[in-house]
Structures are given as C-alpha cells and as structure tokens.
Amino acid sequence: MSQKAKWYVAHTYSGHENKVKANIEKLVENRGMQDVIFEVKVPTEEHVEIKNGKKKVKERKKFPGYVMVKMIMTDESWYLVRNTRGVTGFVGPGSKPVPLTGDEVKKMGVQEILPSIDINSGDTVKVVSGPFENFMGTVKNINNERRKLKVFISMFGRETLVELDFEQVESL
C-alpha cells in the first residue's frame, strides 16, 4: 500500500516545523491512520559555525517553514494534515496539493539514502544466499534504486542472466 503514497509539502509557521511534525504523528496514531499517512519529515542539514575561533557543527532546517509528508492523498488525510495546528496549507495551486516527483524528493534529501554497493559491471561476484548460493557470476548491470543487480551465472554449461539483491552477493 505504501507504494501508492507520495511525498507532499505542507507549509507551516516558521519555527513550528518540529511541533507540526509531532502533532501530525500524534493525530495519525490517535486516529489509526498509519495505513494512509506513513512518514513526516523536517529535512535538515549540518553546517559548521565558527564562534570565538571554535568550530561547531550544528543542524539546521533545509527548508524553514515546510514539512514533508509521505501519504496517500484522501479527503481524510488531506483534512488531517491541513487542519493540524501550525499548518497553513499544502504547496500547490489553490487548495490542491501537488506531490513531489522522485527527482524533487531526492534533491530535498528526504528519501533514506541507502548505501551503494562497491561492485561494478563486469566484476566477478559470488552468490552468498538464495537459490543460486555458491555460484559465481559476472555482473551485467546494477540498479541502485531497486538495490538489485543482473548477473550472468553459468548453469549447465550455459550463461543465464539472473536478478539478485545486493545482499545476495559478495565481491571477489
């Protein structure tokens, strides 16, 4: 169900982002709407401040006045977020919220960034789990978003292309 969910941006009073996040999460829990509203984030970044010759690493909001909400847009979910104390509205024309594109979500640093794999096309790998365990193969291509790779494995004297998860292989 969460694959239908999209990221939306809610506008808040500046300085109230964390309160709004907590309020939305509390309302979702109280109303049992975890299957419609999945995640609320306030994107932050680290920055270095130098005061009196001392470096301090501080966290600051990337987009002051905005909260990101991953949800399935329904009348009920729209109403819950829109009427949360501190929310002034959704980002979009009029009262119609517009979901962020996958590209925008990445640029805003909202998605969890999963570690990439230290394997390249053409590398030889060993399969460590699954039905092809202990087989050796040559990597054809890598899909970091899906965390999958396609590997040519020699079976019965013939090269066979199989799709494997990152966790199923190790580099040689």
N, C-alpha and C positions, 0 to 999 in steps of 0.2 A: 504494500500500500504506500510506503514512503517514497517509492519511485515516482508517484504522481505528484508528490509535494514539490513546490518550487520556493525559491527564496524571494521574499518581498521586503521592501524597506518601509519602515514606519518612521515618521517624523516625530520627534519628541521635544519637550522643552530642553534647552541646553543645560547640561549638568544633571539631568534626571535620567540619563540613559540606563544606568545600573538599577535604579529604582523601578523603571518601566520594565526592564528585563525580569526582575524579581516578581513584580506584580503579575505580568503575563504568565510566568511559570506557575505562580500560586493559583491563578484563575484556571489554568489548564488542568492542574492537579485536582482542584476542588470540583470542577465540572466534568472530570473524567474525559477530557478531550485530547488525550495523548495520541490517539489514532488520527487526529486531524492537524494538530499543531505539534511539531516534532522537536524544534530547536529554536532558541532565541540567543542571538549573539550581539555583543558590542565589540566590533573589531578594534583591536589595539595594536600599537607598535612600540618598540623600545626606542628610546632616544637618549643620547648622552648629554648631560648638562654639566658644565664646569662652573663650580662656585668656589670662590676663595682658593683657586688652584687645585681643587679636588674634583675628580671625575665621579659623577653619579649617573647610574643607568636608571632611568625612570620609564614607566609605562604611560603612554598617553593614548587617547582615543583617536583613531584614524579619521573618523567622520563624526565630529561632535554634533549632537542633535539628531542622530539617527540610530535605529536599532534594526537588525536584520532578523527576520522571522521565516523559518522554513515550515511551510504549512500547505495543506490542500485548501484552496480557496472555496469556502462555502459561505452562505449567508451568516451562519452561526459563528464561524471562525473570524470572518470579517468583522462582525459585530463585537466579538470578544476583544480583539486587538484594538479596533477603532475606539472603543469606549473604555479602554484601560486608562486610569488616571495618569496624566503626563503625556499621552499620545495626542498629537494634534491632527494626525491624518496619515494616509499612505502616500507614497510617492507614485505619481501617475496623473494623467489628465482627469480633472474633475474629481469624482469620488471613486473612480475605477482604478484599483491598484494594478500595476504592471509588474509581472515577475521579471527577475533579473535573468539575463542569458547566462549560459555556462561560463562564457568568457568574462562577463562582468563579475560573476561570483569569484572566479579565480583572481582577478585583478584586485578585488576588495579584500582578498586574503581571508575569506570566510570558511571555505572548504578545508577540511583537515588535509594537510599535505602529507601524503604517505611517502615513506622513504622509497627512493627509486632503487632499482636493482643494479648491481655492478657487473652486468653481463651485457655483451654487445652482440649484434647479428654476426654470425659466422663462428662464434665461440662454441667450444665443446662443453656440454654440461652432463651431469649425472642426475638421473631422476631418483629422488630420495623417498618418495611416497606415492601412493596411488597404484593403479593397475599396471603402470609401466615401471615400477620400482626396480632399481638396479640396471636399467637400460641406460645406454649412453646415446647422446644425440647432438645434432648441430642446430644452433638457434637460427631460425629463418627471420622472424621479426618479433618485436617487443611492443606491447600495448600497456604503457604506464598507467593510463586512466583506469583500465579494467584490471590491471595487475595480472596480466596473462602474457604468455609467450607461446609462439608456434615453433615446434622443434621437429626436425626430421630424425626419426628413430628407425634403425634397421631391424625389421622383423621379417623372418622367413626369407632372408636374402633380398628384401625389397625395402626401399626407403618409404616410410609412411609419415605423413605430417600429422602431428597431434598438438592439441592446445592444452597447456598446463598452467597452473597458478605459480606465481613467483615462489611460494613456499614449498612447491614440489620439486624444485631443482636446486642444485648447488654447482658453482663454477669449479672447473678443474684447473 
